[in-house]
Structure formats: structure tokens, C-alpha cells
């Protein structure tokens, strides 16, 4: 990605926002599965940590893009 290309930056931000939403949905589904007893506590914690780790990475990238573009890439 050409970091100075505003169009590519906006596309990247869009993809990051989509992944953020996917991860939020995955966590919600995971919580539901745990509450219904479909997965063990151990499996829940392992999968939750993986989702949280990627979520932090996505949010970090969104924060960086927000700084680079001078606009709020975190919301909207």
C-alpha cells in the first residue's frame, strides 16, 4: 500500500473497520456458546484471548490510520 495514497488509506480503514465488526460478532457468538454450555471454559478462554489479541491489533492500526489521515478512523 502506498501510504501517501488517500484512496488506498480509506480502503484500508474500511477493511479494518469491517474486521473490527467481525471480531465483535465473533466474541458475542463465543459468549453465547459458553453461556449455552456448548464449549468448555478452557476453550472459551483460549478463543477469547485470540479474538482479543487480534482486536487490539486492529484498533491499534485504526488509531495509527486516524493519526495519519487526520480524521477519526475509529468510528463511523
Short mmCIF file of the C-alpha atoms (twelve columns), coordinates in Angstrom:
data_MODEL
# 
_entry.id   MODEL 
# 
loop_
_atom_site.group_PDB 
_atom_site.id 
_atom_site.type_symbol 
_atom_site.label_atom_id 
_atom_site.label_alt_id 
_atom_site.label_comp_id 
_atom_site.label_asym_id 
_atom_site.label_seq_id 
_atom_site.Cartn_x 
_atom_site.Cartn_y 
_atom_site.Cartn_z 
_atom_site.pdbx_PDB_model_num 
ATOM 1  C CA . UNK A 1  0.000   0.000   0.000  1 
ATOM 2  C CA . UNK A 2  1.312   3.432   -0.875 1 
ATOM 3  C CA . UNK A 3  0.983   5.120   2.489  1 
ATOM 4  C CA . UNK A 4  0.578   8.536   0.850  1 
ATOM 5  C CA . UNK A 5  -2.339  7.362   -1.319 1 
ATOM 6  C CA . UNK A 6  -5.516  8.677   0.364  1 
ATOM 7  C CA . UNK A 7  -7.773  6.315   -1.617 1 
ATOM 8  C CA . UNK A 8  -5.820  3.251   -0.506 1 
ATOM 9  C CA . UNK A 9  -5.724  4.532   3.062  1 
ATOM 10 C CA . UNK A 10 -9.524  4.876   3.076  1 
ATOM 11 C CA . UNK A 11 -9.882  1.354   1.652  1 
ATOM 12 C CA . UNK A 12 -7.559  0.023   4.352  1 
ATOM 13 C CA . UNK A 13 -9.537  1.839   7.054  1 
ATOM 14 C CA . UNK A 14 -12.757 0.322   5.665  1 
ATOM 15 C CA . UNK A 15 -11.260 -3.180  5.791  1 
ATOM 16 C CA . UNK A 16 -10.041 -2.623  9.341  1 
ATOM 17 C CA . UNK A 17 -13.494 -1.427  10.439 1 
ATOM 18 C CA . UNK A 18 -15.077 -4.478  8.813  1 
ATOM 19 C CA . UNK A 19 -12.654 -6.788  10.632 1 
ATOM 20 C CA . UNK A 20 -13.331 -4.946  13.916 1 
ATOM 21 C CA . UNK A 21 -17.063 -5.613  13.494 1 
ATOM 22 C CA . UNK A 22 -16.402 -9.273  12.587 1 
ATOM 23 C CA . UNK A 23 -14.320 -9.729  15.732 1 
ATOM 24 C CA . UNK A 24 -17.021 -8.112  17.879 1 
ATOM 25 C CA . UNK A 25 -19.576 -10.504 16.362 1 
ATOM 26 C CA . UNK A 26 -17.256 -13.489 16.902 1 
ATOM 27 C CA . UNK A 27 -16.869 -12.581 20.571 1 
ATOM 28 C CA . UNK A 28 -20.626 -12.219 21.009 1 
ATOM 29 C CA . UNK A 29 -21.192 -15.654 19.448 1 
ATOM 30 C CA . UNK A 30 -18.442 -17.138 21.601 1 
ATOM 31 C CA . UNK A 31 -20.034 -15.744 24.763 1 
ATOM 32 C CA . UNK A 32 -23.394 -17.192 23.693 1 
ATOM 33 C CA . UNK A 33 -21.823 -20.612 23.136 1 
ATOM 34 C CA . UNK A 34 -20.228 -20.530 26.577 1 
ATOM 35 C CA . UNK A 35 -23.489 -19.489 28.232 1 
ATOM 36 C CA . UNK A 36 -25.303 -22.373 26.490 1 
ATOM 37 C CA . UNK A 37 -22.617 -24.799 27.646 1 
ATOM 38 C CA . UNK A 38 -21.555 -25.673 24.088 1 
ATOM 39 C CA . UNK A 39 -17.852 -25.105 24.801 1 
ATOM 40 C CA . UNK A 40 -15.639 -25.646 27.821 1 
ATOM 41 C CA . UNK A 41 -14.283 -22.816 29.935 1 
ATOM 42 C CA . UNK A 42 -10.799 -23.662 28.679 1 
ATOM 43 C CA . UNK A 43 -11.813 -23.483 25.018 1 
ATOM 44 C CA . UNK A 44 -13.726 -20.262 25.703 1 
ATOM 45 C CA . UNK A 45 -10.724 -18.584 27.318 1 
ATOM 46 C CA . UNK A 46 -8.363  -19.697 24.550 1 
ATOM 47 C CA . UNK A 47 -10.618 -18.466 21.745 1 
ATOM 48 C CA . UNK A 48 -11.455 -15.267 23.640 1 
ATOM 49 C CA . UNK A 49 -7.762  -14.425 24.053 1 
ATOM 50 C CA . UNK A 50 -7.168  -14.948 20.331 1 
ATOM 51 C CA . UNK A 51 -10.074 -12.677 19.396 1 
ATOM 52 C CA . UNK A 52 -9.000  -10.024 21.910 1 
ATOM 53 C CA . UNK A 53 -5.402  -10.102 20.663 1 
ATOM 54 C CA . UNK A 54 -6.467  -9.508  17.064 1 
ATOM 55 C CA . UNK A 55 -8.976  -6.850  18.177 1 
ATOM 56 C CA . UNK A 56 -6.204  -4.911  19.907 1 
ATOM 57 C CA . UNK A 57 -4.080  -5.114  16.745 1 
ATOM 58 C CA . UNK A 58 -6.953  -3.861  14.580 1 
ATOM 59 C CA . UNK A 59 -7.696  -0.998  16.968 1 
ATOM 60 C CA . UNK A 60 -4.012  -0.080  17.052 1 
ATOM 61 C CA . UNK A 61 -3.918  0.099   13.246 1 
ATOM 62 C CA . UNK A 62 -7.123  2.144   13.190 1 
ATOM 63 C CA . UNK A 63 -5.606  4.556   15.695 1 
ATOM 64 C CA . UNK A 64 -2.489  4.879   13.542 1 
ATOM 65 C CA . UNK A 65 -4.556  5.486   10.422 1 
ATOM 66 C CA . UNK A 66 -6.617  8.069   12.276 1 
ATOM 67 C CA . UNK A 67 -3.424  9.909   13.154 1 
ATOM 68 C CA . UNK A 68 -2.062  9.661   9.579  1 
ATOM 69 C CA . UNK A 69 -5.267  10.824  7.911  1 
ATOM 70 C CA . UNK A 70 -6.122  13.479  10.468 1 
ATOM 71 C CA . UNK A 71 -9.635  12.116  10.862 1 
ATOM 72 C CA . UNK A 72 -11.356 9.721   13.170 1 
ATOM 73 C CA . UNK A 73 -10.851 6.283   11.662 1 
ATOM 74 C CA . UNK A 74 -12.176 4.607   14.790 1 
ATOM 75 C CA . UNK A 75 -15.816 5.464   14.388 1 
ATOM 76 C CA . UNK A 76 -18.255 5.775   11.541 1 
# 
